[in-house]
Amino acid sequence: MSISPLARFDRSVPLVLAGLLFAAATGTAAAEANQLRFLRIGNHDPQTHVVIEADGPFCADIGLTGQPYRLSIDLPGLGGTRPPVQAKGLVSGAAWIGAGAATEASRILLDLKRPVRVVDTFVVAPGDGKGYRRVVKLEPVGDRDFPEAQQRLGQMAAAKGCSN
C-alpha cells in the first residue's frame, strides 16, 4: 500500500514546524545572549564603587559574608569573557566562579580589606556608547556594625527586587 503525497505532506508538516521552532528558539537565545562588557572598581575614599557593565539589562544578587569579609555578586544570564578585576579601595582581590555559557549564573567574589556596608546600588541607563551599568557603592563599617550591614543589604534587595 502506497501513501499518497498529500498524506506524506500532512505527516511531515508538524515535524518540520517543530524543528524550525526549536532552531529559531535556540538560535535566537544564543544570538541575543546578554554580554558582560566589564567590571571595574573605583576608589572614592572613603567609598569604593563597583561598576558592572553589560549589553542589556541584568539582575545582580548581592551578598556580604564575614570571616573572611567578602562581597558576592551573582550575575545570572550574562555571557562573555570574564574580565580581570584590579583590587582598589576596600577590595583586596577578586575571583570569578561559574564563568561559562550565557545561561549559567556567574559569581564574582570580591575579597574585602575590612567589613563594609552597601550604601547604595542602582542602574545607570545606557548612553554615550556605554551599556547598562550597575553601580554598587561600599563604605567601611566596624566589626560590630557588620551584621546590621548584612541585614540592611537583605532588606534593600527585597525592596528593590531585581534592581539591587
C-alpha positions as MATLAB code, in Angstrom:
seq = 'MSISPLARFDRSVPLVLAGLLFAAATGTAAAEANQLRFLRIGNHDPQTHVVIEADGPFCADIGLTGQPYRLSIDLPGLGGTRPPVQAKGLVSGAAWIGAGAATEASRILLDLKRPVRVVDTFVVAPGDGKGYRRVVKLEPVGDRDFPEAQQRLGQMAAAKGCSN';
ca = [
       0.000    0.000    0.000;
       1.423    3.338   -1.032;
       0.992    6.596    0.889;
      -0.245    9.489   -1.161;
       1.995   12.555   -1.445;
      -0.660   14.635    0.353;
      -0.762   12.233    3.318;
       3.031   12.225    3.474;
       2.983   16.039    3.480;
       0.378   16.111    6.288;
       2.529   13.823    8.438;
       5.783   15.727    7.918;
       4.499   19.272    8.456;
       4.276   19.036   12.277;
       7.794   17.567   12.482;
       9.269   20.229   10.221;
       7.487   23.013   12.106;
       8.665   21.661   15.453;
      12.249   21.530   14.167;
      12.068   25.068   12.816;
      10.606   26.399   16.064;
      13.328   24.668   18.081;
      16.076   26.019   15.819;
      14.620   29.525   15.937;
      14.274   29.476   19.721;
      17.778   28.201   20.418;
      19.390   30.310   17.703;
      17.697   33.493   18.889;
      18.616   32.845   22.513;
      22.255   32.309   21.588;
      22.352   35.338   19.308;
      20.750   37.617   21.911;
      22.805   36.498   24.924;
      23.488   39.429   27.206;
      27.226   40.036   27.216;
      29.253   41.293   30.144;
      31.399   44.223   28.984;
      33.477   44.996   32.070;
      33.680   45.107   35.823;
      35.735   47.888   37.336;
      36.426   49.064   40.851;
      36.939   52.703   41.691;
      38.367   54.180   44.868;
      36.387   57.240   46.019;
      37.778   57.438   49.542;
      36.175   56.502   51.887;
      33.812   54.746   49.449;
      34.626   52.092   46.870;
      32.417   51.768   43.776;
      31.957   48.503   41.896;
      30.658   49.087   38.347;
      29.412   46.240   36.142;
      28.523   46.946   32.513;
      26.601   44.694   30.110;
      24.943   44.998   26.710;
      21.435   44.747   28.152;
      19.609   44.956   31.461;
      20.577   42.317   34.006;
      19.968   41.245   37.580;
      22.633   41.212   40.254;
      22.131   39.367   43.521;
      24.476   40.896   46.071;
      25.590   39.382   49.367;
      28.019   40.077   52.196;
      29.853   37.424   54.186;
      32.186   37.719   57.142;
      35.337   35.907   58.250;
      36.751   36.449   55.660;
      34.885   39.566   54.589;
      33.593   39.237   51.047;
      31.105   40.790   48.682;
      29.497   38.299   46.300;
      27.679   39.372   43.163;
      25.699   36.774   41.220;
      25.137   37.700   37.570;
      22.710   35.145   36.124;
      22.349   35.076   32.360;
      25.420   37.107   31.463;
      27.711   35.603   28.864;
      31.065   36.641   27.538;
      34.614   36.758   28.795;
      35.029   37.428   32.475;
      37.346   40.435   32.734;
      40.225   40.620   35.194;
      39.455   42.796   38.205;
      42.005   45.127   39.788;
      41.912   45.481   43.559;
      41.314   49.050   44.704;
      39.936   50.840   47.713;
      38.217   48.403   50.070;
      38.691   45.458   47.661;
      41.867   43.394   48.104;
      41.242   40.700   45.483;
      38.675   39.053   43.207;
      37.794   35.666   41.749;
      35.209   34.619   39.147;
      33.217   31.473   39.924;
      30.963   29.645   37.468;
      32.087   31.529   34.382;
      30.741   29.806   31.323;
      27.798   29.789   28.975;
      25.345   32.672   28.826;
      22.716   30.593   30.599;
      24.940   29.914   33.614;
      24.864   32.058   36.694;
      28.258   33.593   37.259;
      29.534   34.924   40.529;
      32.302   37.329   41.347;
      33.732   37.165   44.838;
      35.426   40.340   45.986;
      37.759   39.946   48.954;
      37.384   42.909   51.278;
      40.074   44.524   53.399;
      37.596   45.093   56.219;
      33.864   44.960   56.958;
      31.719   47.140   54.690;
      28.144   48.095   54.095;
      26.418   48.620   50.767;
      25.484   52.299   50.806;
      23.542   52.143   47.549;
      23.100   50.097   44.422;
      21.473   51.353   41.247;
      21.376   51.036   37.446;
      22.595   53.670   35.012;
      20.782   53.598   31.659;
      22.860   53.141   28.506;
      24.256   56.202   26.793;
      27.405   57.708   25.309;
      28.414   54.335   23.874;
      28.116   52.614   27.239;
      25.763   49.773   28.087;
      23.675   49.158   31.175;
      25.787   49.844   34.271;
      25.067   48.561   37.741;
      26.832   50.507   40.481;
      27.406   49.146   43.996;
      28.704   51.708   46.497;
      30.585   50.363   49.525;
      31.831   52.094   52.645;
      33.707   50.779   55.668;
      31.966   49.882   58.928;
      33.179   48.456   62.214;
      33.068   44.755   63.092;
      30.136   45.344   65.433;
      28.100   47.091   62.685;
      28.724   44.408   60.058;
      25.744   42.137   60.986;
      23.436   45.143   60.629;
      25.013   45.892   57.231;
      24.244   42.322   56.120;
      20.639   42.624   57.313;
      20.202   46.014   55.644;
      21.501   44.617   52.342;
      18.904   41.838   52.517;
      16.149   44.386   53.126;
      17.430   46.568   50.295;
      17.405   43.587   47.915;
      13.857   42.631   48.932;
      12.632   46.197   48.434;
      14.292   46.668   45.032;
      13.758   43.174   43.618;
      15.888   42.619   40.555;
      17.272   46.133   40.636;
      19.563   45.526   43.600;
];
